Amino acid sequence: MNSNSLEILPQLETERLIIRQLNGSDLEFIHAHYQRPEISHFTLLHFNNIKETKEYFDISCLPPFSREFKMGIVLRDTSELIGTVSFLSWNHKHRNGELGYDLAPEYWGKDLMFEALLEFLTYLFDNLEIHRIEATTNENNLLSKKLLERLGFMLEGTMREKYKIDGYFQNELLFSLIKSEYN
Ligand SMILES: CC(C)(COP(=O)(O)OP(=O)(O)OC[C@H]1O[C@@H](n2cnc3c(N)ncnc32)[C@H](O)[C@@H]1OP(=O)(O)O)[C@@H](O)C(=O)NCCC(=O)NCCS
C-alpha cells in the first residue's frame, strides 16, 4: 500500500441514507443490480456470470483502492442496499477523477441519488482533496442529465458517437464540477 491508496472508506450519513464500503456479502447484490436492463443500459456495466462480476468486484469494491472505488447506498430505515456511487479514473497528481452512480429503479424519483451525491461529492472534495470531478452521461439519459445539472455540474461538450448502444453509435455528454464551484 502507498499514500495514493485507501484501505478503508468512511461511512457517510444523510437524512435517509448511509453510504458505506462494500464487502464480500454484497457481491450478489452487485451481480443482480447490473443484470437489470434499467441499470446496465446506461452504465454499460454488465457481467455474463458471477465469475466476471467477482473479477470486477475485487478491483472496484474491495480495498486497497488507488484508481477507483465503489460504495453502497443503503436505506437508513431498513438497511437495504439500493444502489451505488463510484469514483473512477482517480488521477492523484492532478487530483481529478470521474463520478459514477446508479440506483435500483424502484427508488427513482424520490431525490435519493441527489441526497447521496451531495454527501459523496463533499467527501471527495473535502477529504480526498479532489479538485475536478468529471461525469459523463448518454445524451438520452434525461434523469442523469437533470441530476448533474442540479448538482451544479457544467456541460463541457459532446463526445460524438462514443458508444454503440442498441446497434447504433450514441453521443455521450461530458460534464465537470470544480471544487471552488461546489458548496
Ligand atoms: C440517474 C439516476 C440515479 C437518477 O435517479 P433519480 O431518482 O431521477 O434522481 P434524483 O435522486 O435526483 O431524484 C430526482 C427526482 O426526485 C424528485 N423529488 C425531489 N424531491 C422529492 C421528494 N422530497 N420526494 C419525492 N420525490 C422527490 C424530483 O422531482 C425528481 O423527479 P423528476 O425527475 O420526476 O422531477 C437513475 O435514473 C439511475 O440509477 N439510472 C440508471 C443508472 C444510470 O443511468 N447512471 C448514470 C450513468 S451516467
The ligand as a MOL file (V3000), in Angstrom:
LIG
                    3D

  0  0  0     0  0            999 V3000
M  V30 BEGIN CTAB
M  V30 COUNTS 48 50 0 0 0
M  V30 BEGIN ATOM
M  V30 1 C -29.5560 8.5210 -12.8820 0
M  V30 2 C -30.4710 8.1220 -11.7180 0
M  V30 3 C -29.6430 7.8530 -10.4830 0
M  V30 4 C -31.4280 9.2780 -11.4440 0
M  V30 5 O -32.3610 8.8960 -10.4540 0
M  V30 6 P -33.4550 9.9370 -9.8760 0
M  V30 7 O -34.2360 9.2330 -8.8590 0
M  V30 8 O -34.1650 10.5880 -11.0220 0
M  V30 9 O -32.5190 11.0460 -9.2420 0
M  V30 10 P -32.7410 12.0030 -8.0250 0
M  V30 11 O -32.3090 11.3560 -6.7570 0
M  V30 12 O -32.0430 13.2760 -8.3880 0
M  V30 13 O -34.2960 12.2630 -7.9170 0
M  V30 14 C -34.8520 13.3030 -8.6350 0
M  V30 15 C -36.3380 13.1050 -8.6970 0
M  V30 16 O -36.8900 13.0640 -7.3840 0
M  V30 17 C -37.9820 14.0280 -7.3110 0
M  V30 18 N -38.0500 14.5250 -5.9430 0
M  V30 19 C -37.4020 15.5840 -5.4390 0
M  V30 20 N -37.6740 15.7230 -4.1210 0
M  V30 21 C -38.5270 14.7380 -3.8040 0
M  V30 22 C -39.1810 14.3540 -2.6090 0
M  V30 23 N -38.9890 15.0010 -1.4570 0
M  V30 24 N -39.9840 13.2820 -2.6410 0
M  V30 25 C -40.1720 12.6100 -3.7850 0
M  V30 26 N -39.5710 12.9150 -4.9510 0
M  V30 27 C -38.7570 13.9770 -4.9630 0
M  V30 28 C -37.5530 15.0640 -8.2910 0
M  V30 29 O -38.6610 15.8560 -8.6850 0
M  V30 30 C -37.0250 14.2210 -9.4150 0
M  V30 31 O -38.0750 13.5810 -10.1180 0
M  V30 32 P -38.4520 14.0430 -11.5930 0
M  V30 33 O -37.2350 13.7440 -12.4100 0
M  V30 34 O -39.6220 13.1990 -11.9140 0
M  V30 35 O -38.7210 15.5180 -11.4640 0
M  V30 36 C -31.2900 6.8580 -12.0700 0
M  V30 37 O -32.0920 7.1380 -13.1620 0
M  V30 38 C -30.4210 5.6330 -12.3850 0
M  V30 39 O -29.9150 4.9630 -11.4970 0
M  V30 40 N -30.2910 5.3180 -13.6950 0
M  V30 41 C -29.5540 4.1430 -14.1570 0
M  V30 42 C -28.0810 4.2750 -13.9710 0
M  V30 43 C -27.5360 5.4920 -14.6600 0
M  V30 44 O -28.0340 5.9210 -15.6950 0
M  V30 45 N -26.4640 6.0410 -14.0680 0
M  V30 46 C -25.7680 7.1710 -14.6460 0
M  V30 47 C -24.8870 6.6920 -15.7290 0
M  V30 48 S -24.0520 8.0360 -16.4270 0
M  V30 END ATOM
M  V30 BEGIN BOND
M  V30 1 1 1 2
M  V30 2 1 2 3
M  V30 3 1 2 4
M  V30 4 1 2 36
M  V30 5 1 4 5
M  V30 6 1 5 6
M  V30 7 2 6 7
M  V30 8 1 6 8
M  V30 9 1 6 9
M  V30 10 1 9 10
M  V30 11 2 10 11
M  V30 12 1 10 12
M  V30 13 1 10 13
M  V30 14 1 13 14
M  V30 15 1 14 15
M  V30 16 1 15 16
M  V30 17 1 15 30
M  V30 18 1 16 17
M  V30 19 1 17 18
M  V30 20 1 17 28
M  V30 21 1 18 19
M  V30 22 1 18 27
M  V30 23 2 19 20
M  V30 24 1 20 21
M  V30 25 1 21 22
M  V30 26 2 21 27
M  V30 27 1 22 23
M  V30 28 2 22 24
M  V30 29 1 24 25
M  V30 30 2 25 26
M  V30 31 1 26 27
M  V30 32 1 28 29
M  V30 33 1 28 30
M  V30 34 1 30 31
M  V30 35 1 31 32
M  V30 36 2 32 33
M  V30 37 1 32 34
M  V30 38 1 32 35
M  V30 39 1 36 37
M  V30 40 1 36 38
M  V30 41 2 38 39
M  V30 42 1 38 40
M  V30 43 1 40 41
M  V30 44 1 41 42
M  V30 45 1 42 43
M  V30 46 2 43 44
M  V30 47 1 43 45
M  V30 48 1 45 46
M  V30 49 1 46 47
M  V30 50 1 47 48
M  V30 END BOND
M  V30 END CTAB
M  END
